[in-house]
Amino acid sequence: MNEHLLPIFSFTFGIGLGIFFFGGLWLTINRLPQSKSPELLTLGSFLFRSAVSIFGFYLVVETGLLGLAFSLAGFILTKIVIVSRLGRHPERRAI
């Protein structure tokens, strides 16, 4: 791969993984009240999202540490953006 395109590709791939992981988390949390088995939904969602994300980072690490760093930056940036856009639930408070 062209060394100039590697950071762009890795960063974009990290954003995609972040959207998948944190978007899936958001969907899971929204479905919990209607779920007949919230424990199974939570565990299954976590395992699936984690497996896909870890596999994605495994694919990126083959390009080197620079690719992994840019991919992680995209992943973390996605988390920051999603949390700032969706915010916290106003009725829930930390104990």
Secondary structure, DSSP 8 states (H G I E B T S, - for coil): --TTTHHHHHHHHHHHHHHHHHHHHHHHHHHGGG-S-HHHHHHHHHHHHHHHHHHHHHHHHTT-HHHHHHHHHHHHHHHHHHHHHH---TT----
